[in-house]
Amino acid sequence: MCKRVEKLSIMLARLQRMGIDFLNVVDAAHRGTLQADALDGLPQPTQRGAQRLAGVDIQKPRMRAVLEAVLALAPSPEGFTI
């Protein structure tokens, strides 16, 4: 029982950090908006200066796997790790 009480402040600090991080994500999601045709243009290549950039087609299995990995890591309380 004593060990649990000693770790209480550490657990509370972590929970507070997780709550703040969650609210920051909710705030960013609330503020972020896309134009109606933004998703339709993702698969199309673009150009930045002289450099041509590939589009992102979320219908392809490889891109879906990348998106699933990013979403799985997003709520991690310790952040991204190797």
N, C-alpha and C positions, 0 to 999 in steps of 0.2 A: 504494500500500500504506500509506503514512504517513497519508493522509487517513482511511482506514478505521480505523486504530488510534486516531486522535484522536476519532472518533465512537463508539468502542466504549462509553465510559462513558455516553453519551447513550442508545445503544440498550439497554444493560443496565438503565438506570433505567426506560425505557419498558416493557421486558419485565417488570420487577419490578412496575410499577404495573398492567400488564395482568393479571398473575398474581394480584395481590391483589384487583383488581376482580372477576376471575372467581371466586375463592374466596368473596368476599362474596355474589355472586349465588347460588352453590351453597348457601351457608349459609342465605340468605334463602329459597330454594326448599325447602330441607330443613325449615325451621321452619314455613313457611307451610302451613296445612292448611285445607281447605274442608269444610263439612258435606256430607253425601251429596246433599242437595236444593238446594245453593247454586246450581248452574248452571241448574237448572230455574226458579229465581226471577229470574234476570237480566232476562228480557224484560218482567217485570211492573213497572208504575210504582210508585214509592214516595213517601212524603211525609216531609219534614223540616220540622217546625214547620208554618207555613202554606204553605210552598212545595211544589208537586208536582214530582217529578223523573221524567223518562222512564226507561224500562228500556233495556237494551242487548240487542238481538237479534242474536246472532253468526251467525245463518243468513242475514241480509241481506247482499248484496254490498258495500254501503257500509261496514258495520261490519267485514266481513272485510278490506277494503282498509286500514282504519285499524289493525286488529290486525297485518296483515302489515307495515305501515310501522313500527309501534312495535317489532316483533320484529327488523326489519332494522336499525334504529338501535341497538338494545340493546347488542350486543357491540362497538360502535364504540370504539376505544381512546381517542379524543379526546373522546368524549361527544357530546352533541347539538349540532349547529350549524345555522345558518340557511342 
